[in-house]
């Protein structure tokens, strides 16, 4: 599994999307808008060479691959969400959404909101 090859180092999510094949760009733009709407307080950046959204930690990373779009990190809770993402989970739990099928953007929004909620909970309950 390798990400789509890019010719130059990217510094913004817009640059990342622009460097991907034209056919996948509309999907990535919609994915970007979905995450921004789901967690508007999150900071958008490039981390590990791919788009990332952070709020008290990582909310979501996404990346374009030849046959799918990957969304990271894995979903660890709650059980209902884990069940909903199970058809898309790869061997390590990271999500793979095939480009040949409709992308479940509402499900990705749920994942982003859950990660943000988990991050807030972790911060609120960590020793200072």
N, CA, C and O atoms as CSV, one atom per row, in Angstrom:
chain,resi,resn,atom,element,x,y,z
A,1,UNK,N,N,0.848,-1.173,0.000
A,1,UNK,CA,C,0.000,0.000,0.000
A,1,UNK,C,C,0.890,1.231,0.000
A,1,UNK,O,O,1.589,1.494,0.979
A,2,UNK,N,N,0.870,1.970,-1.067
A,2,UNK,CA,C,1.666,3.196,-1.138
A,2,UNK,C,C,0.765,4.359,-1.498
A,2,UNK,O,O,-0.198,4.218,-2.252
A,3,UNK,N,N,1.102,5.517,-0.939
A,3,UNK,CA,C,0.316,6.692,-1.269
A,3,UNK,C,C,0.609,7.110,-2.691
A,3,UNK,O,O,1.624,6.733,-3.278
A,4,UNK,N,N,-0.293,7.888,-3.226
A,4,UNK,CA,C,-0.131,8.406,-4.576
A,4,UNK,C,C,1.155,9.235,-4.622
A,4,UNK,O,O,1.390,10.064,-3.743
A,5,UNK,N,N,1.969,9.017,-5.624
A,5,UNK,CA,C,3.248,9.707,-5.735
A,5,UNK,C,C,3.060,11.198,-5.984
A,5,UNK,O,O,2.239,11.609,-6.804
A,6,UNK,N,N,3.833,11.995,-5.263
A,6,UNK,CA,C,3.826,13.431,-5.430
A,6,UNK,C,C,5.221,13.883,-5.836
A,6,UNK,O,O,6.214,13.280,-5.429
A,7,UNK,N,N,5.302,14.946,-6.640
A,7,UNK,CA,C,6.595,15.402,-7.141
A,7,UNK,C,C,7.312,16.322,-6.168
A,7,UNK,O,O,8.540,16.393,-6.195
A,8,UNK,N,N,6.590,17.023,-5.314
A,8,UNK,CA,C,7.214,17.985,-4.413
A,8,UNK,C,C,6.664,17.823,-3.006
A,8,UNK,O,O,5.574,17.291,-2.796
A,9,UNK,N,N,7.447,18.295,-2.052
A,9,UNK,CA,C,7.006,18.293,-0.664
A,9,UNK,C,C,5.794,19.218,-0.536
A,9,UNK,O,O,5.827,20.351,-1.015
A,10,UNK,N,N,4.728,18.742,0.106
A,10,UNK,CA,C,3.540,19.573,0.262
A,10,UNK,C,C,3.547,20.228,1.642
A,10,UNK,O,O,4.032,19.649,2.614
A,11,UNK,N,N,3.004,21.437,1.714
A,11,UNK,CA,C,2.958,22.141,2.985
A,11,UNK,C,C,1.531,22.479,3.407
A,11,UNK,O,O,1.297,22.858,4.555
A,12,UNK,N,N,0.571,22.342,2.481
A,12,UNK,CA,C,-0.822,22.601,2.823
A,12,UNK,C,C,-1.703,21.464,2.308
A,12,UNK,O,O,-1.314,20.708,1.418
A,13,UNK,N,N,-2.893,21.364,2.885
A,13,UNK,CA,C,-3.826,20.340,2.428
A,13,UNK,C,C,-4.241,20.621,0.983
A,13,UNK,O,O,-4.413,19.693,0.193
A,14,UNK,N,N,-4.400,21.889,0.642
A,14,UNK,CA,C,-4.718,22.242,-0.748
A,14,UNK,C,C,-3.653,21.766,-1.716
A,14,UNK,O,O,-3.968,21.268,-2.797
A,15,UNK,N,N,-2.380,21.919,-1.329
A,15,UNK,CA,C,-1.277,21.434,-2.169
A,15,UNK,C,C,-1.325,19.909,-2.297
A,15,UNK,O,O,-1.107,19.363,-3.378
A,16,UNK,N,N,-1.611,19.235,-1.193
A,16,UNK,CA,C,-1.691,17.774,-1.210
A,16,UNK,C,C,-2.757,17.336,-2.216
A,16,UNK,O,O,-2.506,16.494,-3.079
A,17,UNK,N,N,-3.951,17.923,-2.087
A,17,UNK,CA,C,-5.052,17.544,-2.974
A,17,UNK,C,C,-4.708,17.856,-4.426
A,17,UNK,O,O,-4.965,17.045,-5.316
A,18,UNK,N,N,-4.128,19.026,-4.667
A,18,UNK,CA,C,-3.759,19.415,-6.032
A,18,UNK,C,C,-2.719,18.477,-6.633
A,18,UNK,O,O,-2.659,18.327,-7.854
A,19,UNK,N,N,-1.902,17.846,-5.799
A,19,UNK,CA,C,-0.884,16.926,-6.275
A,19,UNK,C,C,-1.389,15.523,-6.547
A,19,UNK,O,O,-0.642,14.675,-7.035
A,20,UNK,N,N,-2.639,15.275,-6.239
A,20,UNK,CA,C,-3.229,13.948,-6.473
A,20,UNK,C,C,-3.863,13.903,-7.863
A,20,UNK,O,O,-4.136,14.946,-8.455
A,21,UNK,N,N,-4.096,12.703,-8.380
A,21,UNK,CA,C,-4.747,12.586,-9.690
A,21,UNK,C,C,-6.096,13.317,-9.710
A,21,UNK,O,O,-6.829,13.326,-8.721
A,22,UNK,N,N,-6.399,13.917,-10.841
A,22,UNK,CA,C,-7.638,14.698,-10.974
A,22,UNK,C,C,-8.876,13.908,-10.562
A,22,UNK,O,O,-9.787,14.470,-9.954
A,23,UNK,N,N,-8.925,12.647,-10.874
A,23,UNK,CA,C,-10.113,11.840,-10.586
A,23,UNK,C,C,-10.402,11.727,-9.088
A,23,UNK,O,O,-11.561,11.591,-8.695
A,24,UNK,N,N,-9.385,11.779,-8.265
A,24,UNK,CA,C,-9.571,11.628,-6.823
A,24,UNK,C,C,-9.717,12.977,-6.114
A,24,UNK,O,O,-10.161,13.015,-4.967
A,25,UNK,N,N,-9.362,14.057,-6.755
A,25,UNK,CA,C,-9.405,15.375,-6.122
A,25,UNK,C,C,-10.794,15.752,-5.591
A,25,UNK,O,O,-10.876,16.262,-4.473
A,26,UNK,N,N,-11.891,15.529,-6.332
A,26,UNK,CA,C,-13.205,15.874,-5.776
A,26,UNK,C,C,-13.524,15.088,-4.498
A,26,UNK,O,O,-14.144,15.624,-3.580
A,27,UNK,N,N,-13.112,13.852,-4.439
A,27,UNK,CA,C,-13.333,13.033,-3.239
A,27,UNK,C,C,-12.544,13.615,-2.072
A,27,UNK,O,O,-13.068,13.729,-0.964
A,28,UNK,N,N,-11.299,13.980,-2.312
A,28,UNK,CA,C,-10.467,14.539,-1.248
A,28,UNK,C,C,-10.982,15.904,-0.790
A,28,UNK,O,O,-10.939,16.219,0.400
A,29,UNK,N,N,-11.466,16.708,-1.727
A,29,UNK,CA,C,-12.038,18.007,-1.338
A,29,UNK,C,C,-13.272,17.812,-0.459
A,29,UNK,O,O,-13.458,18.524,0.527
A,30,UNK,N,N,-14.110,16.844,-0.821
A,30,UNK,CA,C,-15.306,16.574,-0.020
A,30,UNK,C,C,-14.920,15.986,1.338
A,30,UNK,O,O,-15.542,16.305,2.351
A,31,UNK,N,N,-13.921,15.151,1.361
A,31,UNK,CA,C,-13.437,14.589,2.622
A,31,UNK,C,C,-12.914,15.703,3.524
A,31,UNK,O,O,-13.193,15.722,4.723
A,32,UNK,N,N,-12.166,16.617,2.950
A,32,UNK,CA,C,-11.658,17.774,3.697
A,32,UNK,C,C,-12.806,18.588,4.284
A,32,UNK,O,O,-12.786,18.933,5.466
A,33,UNK,N,N,-13.797,18.893,3.467
A,33,UNK,CA,C,-14.949,19.670,3.930
A,33,UNK,C,C,-15.736,18.911,5.000
A,33,UNK,O,O,-16.249,19.513,5.943
A,34,UNK,N,N,-15.827,17.613,4.851
A,34,UNK,CA,C,-16.550,16.784,5.818
A,34,UNK,C,C,-15.903,16.861,7.192
A,34,UNK,O,O,-16.590,17.042,8.197
A,35,UNK,N,N,-14.593,16.724,7.236
A,35,UNK,CA,C,-13.878,16.769,8.517
A,35,UNK,C,C,-13.949,18.169,9.105
A,35,UNK,O,O,-14.155,18.321,10.309
A,36,UNK,N,N,-13.782,19.184,8.284
A,36,UNK,CA,C,-13.839,20.572,8.779
A,36,UNK,C,C,-15.219,20.894,9.364
A,36,UNK,O,O,-15.318,21.606,10.363
A,37,UNK,N,N,-16.266,20.377,8.752
A,37,UNK,CA,C,-17.621,20.607,9.258
A,37,UNK,C,C,-17.874,19.797,10.526
A,37,UNK,O,O,-18.513,20.284,11.458
A,38,UNK,N,N,-17.376,18.568,10.562
A,38,UNK,CA,C,-17.601,17.700,11.723
A,38,UNK,C,C,-16.877,18.199,12.966
A,38,UNK,O,O,-17.400,18.105,14.077
A,39,UNK,N,N,-15.664,18.733,12.776
A,39,UNK,CA,C,-14.843,19.210,13.898
A,39,UNK,C,C,-14.253,20.571,13.500
A,39,UNK,O,O,-13.067,20.672,13.185
A,40,UNK,N,N,-15.094,21.616,13.518
A,40,UNK,CA,C,-14.633,22.918,13.035
A,40,UNK,C,C,-13.497,23.529,13.853
A,40,UNK,O,O,-12.778,24.394,13.352
A,41,UNK,N,N,-13.325,23.099,15.095
A,41,UNK,CA,C,-12.261,23.648,15.939
A,41,UNK,C,C,-10.894,23.030,15.627
A,41,UNK,O,O,-9.867,23.547,16.067
A,42,UNK,N,N,-10.876,21.944,14.884
A,42,UNK,CA,C,-9.621,21.244,14.597
A,42,UNK,C,C,-8.710,22.100,13.718
A,42,UNK,O,O,-9.172,22.860,12.866
A,43,UNK,N,N,-7.426,21.957,13.945
A,43,UNK,CA,C,-6.407,22.632,13.148
A,43,UNK,C,C,-6.024,21.736,11.984
A,43,UNK,O,O,-5.723,20.556,12.163
A,44,UNK,N,N,-6.041,22.310,10.793
A,44,UNK,CA,C,-5.673,21.578,9.587
A,44,UNK,C,C,-4.180,21.758,9.340
A,44,UNK,O,O,-3.663,22.873,9.424
A,45,UNK,N,N,-3.484,20.659,9.034
A,45,UNK,CA,C,-2.054,20.732,8.751
A,45,UNK,C,C,-1.632,19.527,7.915
A,45,UNK,O,O,-2.439,18.655,7.593
A,46,UNK,N,N,-0.365,19.506,7.579
A,46,UNK,CA,C,0.246,18.337,6.944
A,46,UNK,C,C,1.127,17.689,8.010
A,46,UNK,O,O,1.957,18.357,8.627
A,47,UNK,N,N,0.947,16.409,8.219
A,47,UNK,CA,C,1.747,15.657,9.177
A,47,UNK,C,C,2.094,14.322,8.531
A,47,UNK,O,O,1.226,13.653,7.971
A,48,UNK,N,N,3.348,13.942,8.609
A,48,UNK,CA,C,3.819,12.725,7.934
A,48,UNK,C,C,3.541,12.783,6.431
A,48,UNK,O,O,3.386,11.744,5.790
A,49,UNK,N,N,3.476,13.993,5.869
A,49,UNK,CA,C,3.294,14.159,4.442
A,49,UNK,C,C,1.861,14.037,3.956
A,49,UNK,O,O,1.616,14.055,2.750
A,50,UNK,N,N,0.900,13.912,4.883
A,50,UNK,CA,C,-0.512,13.771,4.503
A,50,UNK,C,C,-1.370,14.747,5.313
A,50,UNK,O,O,-0.929,15.247,6.348
A,51,UNK,N,N,-2.595,15.021,4.846
A,51,UNK,CA,C,-3.481,15.905,5.593
A,51,UNK,C,C,-3.796,15.356,6.980
A,51,UNK,O,O,-4.013,14.158,7.161
A,52,UNK,N,N,-3.816,16.264,7.955
A,52,UNK,CA,C,-4.128,15.902,9.330
A,52,UNK,C,C,-4.989,16.989,9.948
A,52,UNK,O,O,-4.902,18.160,9.581
A,53,UNK,N,N,-5.813,16.580,10.886
A,53,UNK,CA,C,-6.664,17.497,11.648
A,53,UNK,C,C,-6.421,17.179,13.108
A,53,UNK,O,O,-6.525,16.030,13.537
A,54,UNK,N,N,-6.091,18.225,13.873
A,54,UNK,CA,C,-5.713,18.022,15.265
A,54,UNK,C,C,-6.542,18.904,16.188
A,54,UNK,O,O,-6.809,20.071,15.903
A,55,UNK,N,N,-6.935,18.306,17.300
A,55,UNK,CA,C,-7.625,19.008,18.370
A,55,UNK,C,C,-7.346,18.213,19.642
A,55,UNK,O,O,-7.958,17.170,19.875
A,56,UNK,N,N,-6.436,18.700,20.449
A,56,UNK,CA,C,-5.977,17.970,21.646
A,56,UNK,C,C,-5.388,16.616,21.251
A,56,UNK,O,O,-5.497,15.645,22.000
A,57,UNK,N,N,-4.779,16.556,20.104
A,57,UNK,CA,C,-4.242,15.320,19.547
A,57,UNK,C,C,-4.820,15.117,18.157
A,57,UNK,O,O,-5.585,15.950,17.670
A,58,UNK,N,N,-4.463,14.033,17.528
A,58,UNK,CA,C,-4.921,13.751,16.164
A,58,UNK,C,C,-6.404,13.404,16.164
A,58,UNK,O,O,-6.864,12.572,16.946
A,59,UNK,N,N,-7.132,14.050,15.284
A,59,UNK,CA,C,-8.538,13.719,15.065
A,59,UNK,C,C,-8.608,12.773,13.866
A,59,UNK,O,O,-9.206,11.700,13.949
A,60,UNK,N,N,-7.996,13.175,12.758
A,60,UNK,CA,C,-8.025,12.371,11.534
A,60,UNK,C,C,-6.821,12.718,10.664
A,60,UNK,O,O,-6.412,13.874,10.555
A,61,UNK,N,N,-6.276,11.682,10.054
A,61,UNK,CA,C,-5.356,11.820,8.926
A,61,UNK,C,C,-6.107,11.226,7.737
A,61,UNK,O,O,-6.948,10.346,7.918
A,62,UNK,N,N,-5.816,11.696,6.524
A,62,UNK,CA,C,-6.308,10.976,5.347
A,62,UNK,C,C,-5.257,11.008,4.257
A,62,UNK,O,O,-4.411,11.901,4.209
A,63,UNK,N,N,-5.327,10.015,3.382
A,63,UNK,CA,C,-4.348,9.911,2.300
A,63,UNK,C,C,-4.973,9.216,1.099
A,63,UNK,O,O,-5.828,8.342,1.240
A,64,UNK,N,N,-4.531,9.622,-0.074
A,64,UNK,CA,C,-4.976,8.994,-1.313
A,64,UNK,C,C,-4.022,7.875,-1.691
A,64,UNK,O,O,-2.804,8.046,-1.664
A,65,UNK,N,N,-4.580,6.746,-2.038
A,65,UNK,CA,C,-3.827,5.603,-2.528
A,65,UNK,C,C,-4.353,5.274,-3.924
A,65,UNK,O,O,-5.324,5.878,-4.380
A,66,UNK,N,N,-3.728,4.338,-4.590
A,66,UNK,CA,C,-4.125,4.040,-5.964
A,66,UNK,C,C,-5.562,3.551,-6.081
A,66,UNK,O,O,-6.265,3.925,-7.020
A,67,UNK,N,N,-6.008,2.722,-5.144
A,67,UNK,CA,C,-7.340,2.127,-5.225
A,67,UNK,C,C,-8.297,2.571,-4.121
A,67,UNK,O,O,-9.478,2.225,-4.148
A,68,UNK,N,N,-7.792,3.338,-3.148
A,68,UNK,CA,C,-8.648,3.726,-2.027
A,68,UNK,C,C,-8.168,5.020,-1.376
A,68,UNK,O,O,-7.084,5.526,-1.668
A,69,UNK,N,N,-9.007,5.532,-0.491
A,69,UNK,CA,C,-8.637,6.646,0.374
A,69,UNK,C,C,-8.528,6.050,1.771
A,69,UNK,O,O,-9.429,5.347,2.229
A,70,UNK,N,N,-7.421,6.338,2.440
A,70,UNK,CA,C,-7.217,5.843,3.791
A,70,UNK,C,C,-7.548,6.919,4.815
A,70,UNK,O,O,-7.253,8.097,4.610
A,71,UNK,N,N,-8.163,6.504,5.917
A,71,UNK,CA,C,-8.473,7.398,7.024
A,71,UNK,C,C,-7.902,6.755,8.283
A,71,UNK,O,O,-8.121,5.573,8.549
A,72,UNK,N,N,-7.171,7.549,9.046
A,72,UNK,CA,C,-6.458,7.069,10.216
A,72,UNK,C,C,-6.731,8.003,11.396
A,72,UNK,O,O,-7.189,9.111,11.118
A,73,UNK,N,N,-6.518,7.711,12.618
A,73,UNK,CA,C,-6.154,6.411,13.178
A,73,UNK,C,C,-7.370,5.494,13.279
A,73,UNK,O,O,-8.493,5.906,12.986
A,74,UNK,N,N,-7.140,4.246,13.696
A,74,UNK,CA,C,-8.238,3.286,13.816
A,74,UNK,C,C,-9.291,3.742,14.841
A,74,UNK,O,O,-8.998,4.489,15.775
A,75,UNK,N,N,-10.494,3.275,14.633
A,75,UNK,CA,C,-11.591,3.522,15.581
A,75,UNK,C,C,-11.489,2.474,16.682
A,75,UNK,O,O,-11.418,1.279,16.398
A,76,UNK,N,N,-11.482,2.914,17.934
A,76,UNK,CA,C,-11.340,2.009,19.077
A,76,UNK,C,C,-12.596,1.927,19.940
A,76,UNK,O,O,-12.722,1.030,20.773
A,77,UNK,N,N,-13.520,2.857,19.742
A,77,UNK,CA,C,-14.756,2.871,20.504
A,77,UNK,C,C,-15.690,3.888,19.903
A,77,UNK,O,O,-15.222,4.706,19.110
A,78,UNK,N,N,-16.939,3.908,20.202
A,78,UNK,CA,C,-17.747,2.927,20.912
A,78,UNK,C,C,-18.070,1.741,20.015
A,78,UNK,O,O,-17.834,1.789,18.808
A,79,UNK,N,N,-18.605,0.683,20.596
A,79,UNK,CA,C,-18.881,-0.535,19.816
A,79,UNK,C,C,-19.759,-0.301,18.586
A,79,UNK,O,O,-19.553,-0.935,17.552
A,80,UNK,N,N,-20.739,0.606,18.689
A,80,UNK,CA,C,-21.626,0.855,17.543
A,80,UNK,C,C,-20.847,1.430,16.359
A,80,UNK,O,O,-21.086,1.061,15.209
A,81,UNK,N,N,-19.918,2.333,16.652
A,81,UNK,CA,C,-19.118,2.923,15.579
A,81,UNK,C,C,-18.125,1.900,15.033
A,81,UNK,O,O,-17.889,1.846,13.826
A,82,UNK,N,N,-17.554,1.104,15.901
A,82,UNK,CA,C,-16.633,0.056,15.445
A,82,UNK,C,C,-17.342,-0.903,14.491
A,82,UNK,O,O,-16.768,-1.334,13.491
A,83,UNK,N,N,-18.582,-1.228,14.807
A,83,UNK,CA,C,-19.362,-2.113,13.940
A,83,UNK,C,C,-19.635,-1.443,12.592
A,83,UNK,O,O,-19.573,-2.089,11.546
A,84,UNK,N,N,-19.935,-0.150,12.626
A,84,UNK,CA,C,-20.237,0.577,11.387
A,84,UNK,C,C,-19.031,0.674,10.463
A,84,UNK,O,O,-19.188,0.631,9.243
A,85,UNK,N,N,-17.821,0.806,11.023
A,85,UNK,CA,C,-16.624,0.947,10.188
A,85,UNK,C,C,-15.976,-0.397,9.847
A,85,UNK,O,O,-15.066,-0.448,9.020
A,86,UNK,N,N,-16.427,-1.467,10.467
A,86,UNK,CA,C,-15.807,-2.794,10.275
A,86,UNK,C,C,-15.622,-3.181,8.808
A,86,UNK,O,O,-14.572,-3.727,8.470
A,87,UNK,N,N,-16.585,-2.927,7.923
A,87,UNK,CA,C,-16.378,-3.313,6.511
A,87,UNK,C,C,-15.214,-2.584,5.834
A,87,UNK,O,O,-14.734,-3.022,4.789
A,88,UNK,N,N,-14.765,-1.488,6.419
A,88,UNK,CA,C,-13.707,-0.679,5.815
A,88,UNK,C,C,-12.367,-0.828,6.530
A,88,UNK,O,O,-11.363,-0.281,6.074
A,89,UNK,N,N,-12.338,-1.555,7.635
A,89,UNK,CA,C,-11.120,-1.659,8.445
A,89,UNK,C,C,-10.094,-2.576,7.789
A,89,UNK,O,O,-10.408,-3.690,7.372
A,90,UNK,N,N,-8.856,-2.077,7.709
A,90,UNK,CA,C,-7.754,-2.884,7.202
A,90,UNK,C,C,-7.160,-3.716,8.326
A,90,UNK,O,O,-7.699,-3.729,9.432
A,91,UNK,N,N,-6.057,-4.410,8.063
A,91,UNK,CA,C,-5.445,-5.298,9.055
A,91,UNK,C,C,-5.070,-4.606,10.378
A,91,UNK,O,O,-5.143,-5.228,11.438
A,92,UNK,N,N,-4.674,-3.337,10.322
A,92,UNK,CA,C,-4.297,-2.619,11.546
A,92,UNK,C,C,-5.442,-1.755,12.070
A,92,UNK,O,O,-5.268,-1.011,13.034
A,93,UNK,N,N,-6.601,-1.852,11.441
A,93,UNK,CA,C,-7.757,-1.090,11.872
A,93,UNK,C,C,-7.936,0.236,11.159
A,93,UNK,O,O,-8.988,0.864,11.280
A,94,UNK,N,N,-6.921,0.676,10.410
A,94,UNK,CA,C,-7.072,1.903,9.637
A,94,UNK,C,C,-8.140,1.681,8.573
A,94,UNK,O,O,-8.310,0.567,8.076
A,95,UNK,N,N,-8.847,2.733,8.231
A,95,UNK,CA,C,-9.976,2.595,7.314
A,95,UNK,C,C,-9.553,2.785,5.868
A,95,UNK,O,O,-8.749,3.659,5.543
A,96,UNK,N,N,-10.114,1.943,5.006
A,96,UNK,CA,C,-9.847,1.996,3.570
A,96,UNK,C,C,-11.172,2.106,2.835
A,96,UNK,O,O,-12.016,1.213,2.913
A,97,UNK,N,N,-11.344,3.206,2.123
A,97,UNK,CA,C,-12.566,3.423,1.374
A,97,UNK,C,C,-12.247,3.305,-0.109
A,97,UNK,O,O,-11.584,4.181,-0.666
A,98,UNK,N,N,-12.711,2.225,-0.768
A,98,UNK,CA,C,-12.399,2.005,-2.181
A,98,UNK,C,C,-12.897,3.149,-3.053
A,98,UNK,O,O,-14.024,3.619,-2.899
A,99,UNK,N,N,-12.047,3.587,-3.965
A,99,UNK,CA,C,-12.415,4.671,-4.873
A,99,UNK,C,C,-13.502,4.254,-5.853
A,99,UNK,O,O,-14.203,5.104,-6.400
A,100,UNK,N,N,-13.646,2.956,-6.076
A,100,UNK,CA,C,-14.634,2.455,-7.024
A,100,UNK,C,C,-16.045,2.415,-6.436
A,100,UNK,O,O,-17.001,2.111,-7.151
A,101,UNK,N,N,-16.186,2.717,-5.141
A,101,UNK,CA,C,-17.501,2.697,-4.492
A,101,UNK,C,C,-17.782,4.065,-3.884
A,101,UNK,O,O,-16.862,4.852,-3.662
A,102,UNK,N,N,-19.060,4.348,-3.613
A,102,UNK,CA,C,-19.378,5.630,-2.970
A,102,UNK,C,C,-18.696,5.737,-1.599
A,102,UNK,O,O,-18.699,4.785,-0.819
A,103,UNK,N,N,-18.123,6.889,-1.324
A,103,UNK,CA,C,-17.436,7.128,-0.049
A,103,UNK,C,C,-18.496,7.510,0.991
A,103,UNK,O,O,-19.294,8.413,0.739
A,104,UNK,N,N,-18.523,6.844,2.155
A,104,UNK,CA,C,-19.513,7.161,3.193
A,104,UNK,C,C,-19.070,8.361,4.044
A,104,UNK,O,O,-18.579,8.200,5.161
A,105,UNK,N,N,-19.254,9.552,3.492
A,105,UNK,CA,C,-18.773,10.757,4.161
A,105,UNK,C,C,-19.417,10.970,5.531
A,105,UNK,O,O,-18.758,11.453,6.451
A,106,UNK,N,N,-20.686,10.619,5.677
A,106,UNK,CA,C,-21.342,10.766,6.987
A,106,UNK,C,C,-20.662,9.877,8.025
A,106,UNK,O,O,-20.523,10.275,9.182
A,107,UNK,N,N,-20.244,8.697,7.630
A,107,UNK,CA,C,-19.533,7.801,8.540
A,107,UNK,C,C,-18.173,8.390,8.909
A,107,UNK,O,O,-17.759,8.308,10.065
A,108,UNK,N,N,-17.485,8.974,7.954
A,108,UNK,CA,C,-16.194,9.604,8.228
A,108,UNK,C,C,-16.380,10.774,9.193
A,108,UNK,O,O,-15.536,10.991,10.063
A,109,UNK,N,N,-17.458,11.524,9.055
A,109,UNK,CA,C,-17.752,12.612,9.995
A,109,UNK,C,C,-17.951,12.056,11.401
A,109,UNK,O,O,-17.469,12.640,12.371
A,110,UNK,N,N,-18.649,10.943,11.519
A,110,UNK,CA,C,-18.839,10.309,12.836
A,110,UNK,C,C,-17.503,9.905,13.442
A,110,UNK,O,O,-17.275,10.091,14.637
A,111,UNK,N,N,-16.629,9.359,12.623
A,111,UNK,CA,C,-15.302,8.955,13.091
A,111,UNK,C,C,-14.534,10.176,13.606
A,111,UNK,O,O,-13.943,10.131,14.685
A,112,UNK,N,N,-14.543,11.252,12.840
A,112,UNK,CA,C,-13.827,12.472,13.246
A,112,UNK,C,C,-14.383,13.011,14.558
A,112,UNK,O,O,-13.619,13.369,15.453
A,113,UNK,N,N,-15.705,13.070,14.680
A,113,UNK,CA,C,-16.311,13.567,15.925
A,113,UNK,C,C,-15.963,12.676,17.115
A,113,UNK,O,O,-15.728,13.170,18.218
A,114,UNK,N,N,-15.931,11.361,16.889
A,114,UNK,CA,C,-15.595,10.445,17.980
A,114,UNK,C,C,-14.146,10.618,18.420
A,114,UNK,O,O,-13.862,10.637,19.618
A,115,UNK,N,N,-13.230,10.743,17.469
A,115,UNK,CA,C,-11.828,10.959,17.832
A,115,UNK,C,C,-11.659,12.263,18.601
A,115,UNK,O,O,-10.904,12.314,19.573
A,116,UNK,N,N,-12.355,13.325,18.175
A,116,UNK,CA,C,-12.280,14.602,18.886
A,116,UNK,C,C,-12.833,14.452,20.303
A,116,UNK,O,O,-12.258,14.978,21.256
A,117,UNK,N,N,-13.935,13.742,20.438
A,117,UNK,CA,C,-14.532,13.500,21.760
A,117,UNK,C,C,-13.570,12.709,22.640
A,117,UNK,O,O,-13.390,13.038,23.813
A,118,UNK,N,N,-12.954,11.674,22.086
A,118,UNK,CA,C,-11.990,10.868,22.845
A,118,UNK,C,C,-10.803,11.717,23.294
A,118,UNK,O,O,-10.326,11.578,24.421
A,119,UNK,N,N,-10.327,12.594,22.411
A,119,UNK,CA,C,-9.202,13.471,22.760
A,119,UNK,C,C,-9.585,14.422,23.894
A,119,UNK,O,O,-8.812,14.616,24.832
A,120,UNK,N,N,-10.767,15.011,23.808
A,120,UNK,CA,C,-11.221,15.910,24.886
A,120,UNK,C,C,-11.333,15.162,26.205
A,120,UNK,O,O,-10.929,15.678,27.247
A,121,UNK,N,N,-11.873,13.960,26.170
A,121,UNK,CA,C,-12.006,13.137,27.371
A,121,UNK,C,C,-10.633,12.812,27.969
A,121,UNK,O,O,-10.437,12.887,29.182
A,122,UNK,N,N,-9.702,12.455,27.107
A,122,UNK,CA,C,-8.344,12.117,27.570
A,122,UNK,C,C,-7.695,13.323,28.255
A,122,UNK,O,O,-7.082,13.186,29.313
A,123,UNK,N,N,-7.831,14.486,27.656
A,123,UNK,CA,C,-7.249,15.709,28.224
A,123,UNK,C,C,-7.912,16.049,29.553
A,123,UNK,O,O,-7.234,16.403,30.518
A,124,UNK,N,N,-9.223,15.942,29.600
A,124,UNK,CA,C,-9.962,16.298,30.815
A,124,UNK,C,C,-9.640,15.371,31.974
A,124,UNK,O,O,-9.735,15.771,33.134
A,125,UNK,N,N,-9.258,14.135,31.670
A,125,UNK,CA,C,-9.015,13.144,32.720
A,125,UNK,C,C,-7.551,12.782,32.904
A,125,UNK,O,O,-7.232,11.802,33.577
A,126,UNK,N,N,-6.667,13.560,32.316
A,126,UNK,CA,C,-5.228,13.279,32.495
A,126,UNK,C,C,-4.701,14.070,33.685
A,126,UNK,O,O,-5.154,15.187,33.936
A,127,UNK,N,N,-3.750,13.502,34.420
A,127,UNK,CA,C,-3.182,14.223,35.554
A,127,UNK,C,C,-2.395,15.437,35.065
A,127,UNK,O,O,-1.752,15.391,34.016
A,128,UNK,N,N,-2.451,16.505,35.826
A,128,UNK,CA,C,-1.733,17.722,35.432
A,128,UNK,C,C,-0.423,17.871,36.151
A,128,UNK,O,O,0.297,18.843,35.927
